[in-house]
Amino acid sequence: MTQKMDIDSLTTCLVTPDGARIRLNFLNSSAGTTTLELSASCVQQLVNALPHLLATALRIQHGDNCARDPKGSIAWALQ
C-alpha cells in the first residue's frame, strides 16, 4: 500500500547509532511531524536521483529549459 505524505520542511536529520540507517524528520502539512527512516543505500540512491528531479521541477516551475540548480549536480558512490 502506498502512503502519501505532504511534507513542508526538513527539521532534523541523524544517523542511527549503528550507522545503518538515516532518519529524516519533517514538518508535515498538518503541522505535525513525520519521520522517514531510510537505509544508507536508499539514501545514496536518492542523492543520485534528486539533482535530476530538482532540475526538472525548476524547468517546469519557471517554464525555462535553462533553469537549473545553481549548486550543480554531483554524482557519488560509496566505495
Protein Blocks (a to p, Z undefined) as FASTA:
>chain_A
ZZddddfbdfbdcddfklpaccdddddfkopacdddddfklmmmmmmmmmmmmmmmmmmm
nopakbccfkbpaddddZZ
